[in-house]
Amino acid sequence: MVGLALTGKLIMTIMYKARSLGYRRNGFLFCGLSVALTITAVPATWAQTAPKASPAPSAAPSPPPADHTGTGTGTGTGTGTGTGTGTGTGTGTGTGTTAGQIALLVKLLAQAPTPEAAHALQDKLEALRASHLSPTTQLLVRRAEKDLTSEKPDDAVDDMGDALALQPDQAILWRTRAQMRLVAGNLKGAVADLGEALMRDGDDAQSWSLLASVEEHLNDGQAALKAWQKAMALNPMLDRTHKRSESLRLKAFGQPT
């Protein structure tokens, strides 16, 4: 099992780097990553074994008929053997099984009663979304993470490009590169990557939340508000006080008259 969750030190490094990049890139200021990069591979395997059938009873030989008028000898031999054995084994690691688990957790996340419960469900979703990454892909993601902590966001983006070349069907990789492109100051590229991520996994609250942040930096208030509303529908615990919702609403439509 490979855990690639960013530590607090890594998050602070990203935020510091983003701010530093901001003052050098036409006023771009990154207020903080909306979500931490989390890549954890967890296998999802299910097995089902059918019980063995009981062996059929052997047929007993029939007794000879009774003789009351004379003498005679009768011999009868009968043998019957029945054996039944059944074994069924099922292993599920494919996208169908994972998709079903993700769909269930998405429903539970939308109904989470507390931020703690929502956080636990989000962690499980992240593990499932990363469960099909190959070892080579995971290695590239770790290298990208190292580049980011070394203040080399452009190299991190390149590493994620290599990972996507191997597994372009994995939505979490598109979202991860979008995060790194945001740190690197490539806002348009981040939007494009998030479009790819959401096309493959439209129920990912983290992708919608990240898209809201990117659109906000692009000064598209209405697009940012719409993305945030989608994120909130999937995870209401993102903004219990609705402060961010109101802030984005003001940027989108201004003060009410």
C-alpha positions in Angstrom: 0.0 0.0 0.0 1.4 3.4 -1.0 0.3 6.5 0.7 1.0 9.8 -1.0 -1.0 12.2 1.2 0.7 15.6 1.6 1.8 16.4 5.1 1.2 19.7 6.8 4.8 20.7 5.9 4.2 20.0 2.2 0.9 21.9 2.2 2.7 24.9 3.7 5.5 24.6 1.1 2.9 24.6 -1.7 1.0 27.6 -0.3 4.3 29.6 0.2 5.4 28.7 -3.3 2.1 29.7 -4.8 2.2 33.0 -3.1 5.8 33.6 -4.3 4.8 32.7 -7.9 1.8 35.0 -7.6 3.8 38.2 -7.2 5.9 37.3 -10.2 3.0 36.2 -12.5 0.9 39.3 -13.2 -0.7 39.5 -9.8 -1.7 35.9 -9.5 -2.2 35.0 -5.8 -3.1 31.6 -4.7 -5.1 31.7 -1.4 -4.4 28.0 -0.6 -5.1 24.7 -2.2 -8.8 23.8 -1.8 -7.9 20.2 -1.2 -4.7 18.4 -0.2 -3.1 16.0 -2.8 -4.0 12.5 -1.6 -3.0 9.3 -3.5 -3.4 6.1 -1.6 -3.6 2.8 -3.3 -5.9 0.3 -1.6 -6.9 -2.9 -3.2 -10.7 -3.7 -3.3 -11.1 -7.5 -3.5 -14.2 -9.4 -2.8 -14.4 -13.2 -2.6 -17.4 -15.5 -2.6 -17.2 -19.2 -2.0 -20.1 -21.5 -2.4 -20.4 -24.3 0.3 -19.6 -27.8 -0.8 -22.5 -30.1 -1.5 -23.1 -33.1 0.9 -22.2 -36.5 -0.7 -25.2 -38.5 -1.8 -26.0 -41.5 0.4 -25.1 -45.0 -1.0 -27.9 -47.2 -2.1 -28.5 -50.1 0.3 -28.8 -53.7 -1.2 -32.3 -55.2 -1.2 -32.8 -58.2 1.1 -33.7 -61.6 -0.6 -37.4 -62.6 -0.5 -38.4 -65.0 2.3 -38.8 -68.7 1.3 -41.3 -70.7 3.3 -41.6 -73.9 1.1 -38.1 -75.0 0.3 -34.5 -74.3 0.5 -32.6 -72.0 -1.7 -29.8 -69.6 -1.8 -30.0 -66.1 -3.1 -27.3 -63.5 -3.3 -27.7 -59.9 -4.3 -25.1 -57.2 -4.4 -25.8 -53.5 -5.2 -23.4 -50.6 -4.9 -24.2 -47.0 -5.5 -21.8 -44.1 -5.1 -22.6 -40.4 -5.5 -20.2 -37.5 -5.0 -21.0 -33.8 -5.4 -18.4 -31.1 -5.0 -18.9 -27.4 -5.9 -16.6 -24.5 -5.4 -17.2 -20.9 -6.5 -14.7 -18.1 -6.2 -15.2 -14.5 -7.3 -12.7 -11.7 -7.1 -13.7 -8.1 -7.9 -11.0 -5.5 -8.5 -12.4 -4.0 -11.7 -13.9 -0.7 -12.3 -17.5 -2.0 -12.0 -17.0 -3.0 -8.4 -15.1 0.2 -7.5 -17.7 2.3 -9.2 -20.4 0.8 -7.1 -18.6 1.5 -3.9 -17.8 5.0 -5.0 -21.5 5.6 -5.8 -22.5 4.4 -2.3 -20.0 6.6 -0.6 -21.0 9.6 -2.7 -24.5 9.2 -1.4 -23.3 8.9 2.2 -21.1 12.0 1.8 -24.0 14.1 0.7 -25.8 13.1 4.0 -22.8 13.3 6.3 -24.0 14.7 9.7 -20.7 16.2 10.8 -17.4 17.4 9.3 -15.6 14.5 10.9 -17.9 12.0 9.2 -17.5 13.8 5.9 -13.7 13.8 6.2 -13.7 10.0 6.9 -15.9 9.4 3.8 -13.8 11.6 1.7 -10.7 9.7 2.7 -12.3 6.4 1.6 -13.4 7.9 -1.7 -9.8 9.1 -2.3 -8.5 5.6 -1.6 -11.0 4.0 -4.0 -10.3 6.6 -6.7 -6.6 5.8 -6.6 -7.0 2.0 -6.2 -6.4 1.3 -9.9 -3.1 3.3 -10.3 -0.3 1.1 -11.4 3.0 1.0 -9.5 4.7 2.9 -12.2 2.0 5.6 -12.1 2.3 5.8 -8.4 6.1 6.3 -8.7 5.6 9.2 -11.1 3.0 10.8 -8.7 5.5 10.5 -5.8 8.2 12.1 -8.0 5.8 14.9 -8.9 5.2 15.4 -5.2 8.9 15.6 -4.5 9.3 18.2 -7.3 6.5 20.3 -5.7 8.2 20.3 -2.2 11.4 21.3 -4.0 9.7 24.3 -5.5 9.7 22.9 -9.0 6.1 23.0 -10.0 6.8 22.9 -13.7 8.7 19.6 -13.2 5.8 18.3 -11.2 3.4 19.1 -14.0 5.7 17.2 -16.4 5.8 14.2 -14.2 2.0 14.2 -14.0 1.9 14.4 -17.8 4.0 11.2 -17.9 1.6 9.5 -15.4 -1.4 10.5 -17.5 0.2 9.1 -20.6 0.2 5.7 -18.9 -3.3 5.9 -17.4 -5.4 8.7 -19.0 -8.6 7.1 -17.9 -7.9 7.9 -14.2 -9.8 11.0 -13.2 -7.7 11.5 -10.0 -4.6 12.0 -12.1 -6.2 14.9 -14.1 -7.3 16.5 -10.9 -3.8 16.1 -9.4 -2.2 17.7 -12.4 -4.7 20.6 -12.2 -3.6 21.2 -8.6 0.0 21.4 -9.7 -0.8 23.6 -12.7 -2.6 25.9 -10.3 0.6 26.2 -8.2 2.6 26.7 -11.3 0.3 29.6 -12.3 -1.2 27.9 -15.4 -4.8 28.6 -14.7 -6.2 27.8 -18.2 -4.3 24.5 -18.1 -5.8 23.7 -14.7 -9.3 24.4 -16.0 -8.7 22.1 -18.9 -7.5 19.3 -16.7 -10.4 19.7 -14.3 -12.7 19.4 -17.3 -11.1 16.1 -18.1 -11.4 14.9 -14.5 -15.0 15.8 -14.2 -15.9 14.3 -17.5 -14.7 11.0 -16.0 -15.9 11.5 -12.4 -18.6 14.1 -12.1 -19.3 13.2 -8.5 -15.9 14.3 -7.2 -16.5 17.1 -4.7 -12.8 17.9 -4.6 -12.6 18.5 -8.3 -15.6 20.9 -8.2 -14.1 22.7 -5.2 -10.7 23.1 -7.0 -12.5 24.3 -10.1 -14.2 27.0 -8.0 -10.8 28.2 -6.7 -9.3 28.3 -10.2 -12.3 30.2 -11.7 -12.2 32.6 -8.8 -8.5 33.4 -9.7 -9.6 33.9 -13.3 -12.1 36.5 -12.0 -15.0 34.5 -13.3 -17.3 34.9 -10.3 -20.3 33.2 -11.8 -18.4 30.1 -12.9 -16.7 30.0 -9.5 -20.1 30.1 -7.8 -21.6 27.4 -10.0 -18.6 25.1 -9.4 -18.8 25.7 -5.6 -22.5 25.0 -5.5 -21.8 21.6 -7.2 -19.1 20.9 -4.6 -21.5 21.8 -1.8 -24.3 19.5 -3.2 -21.8 16.6 -3.0 -20.3 17.6 0.3 -22.4 20.1 2.4 -19.8 20.0 5.2 -17.4 22.0 3.0 -19.1 25.2 4.1 -21.3 24.8 7.1 -21.5 28.5 7.8 -22.0 29.4 4.1 -19.4 32.1 4.3 -17.6 31.1 1.2 -20.9 30.7 -0.7 -21.8 34.3 0.2 -18.3 35.5 -0.7 -18.5 33.9 -4.2 -22.1 35.2 -4.6 -20.9 38.7 -4.0 -18.1 38.3 -6.6 -20.6 36.9 -9.1 -23.4 39.4 -8.7 -22.2 42.2 -6.5 -24.0 43.7 -3.5 -27.8 43.3 -3.6 -29.7 46.5 -4.2 
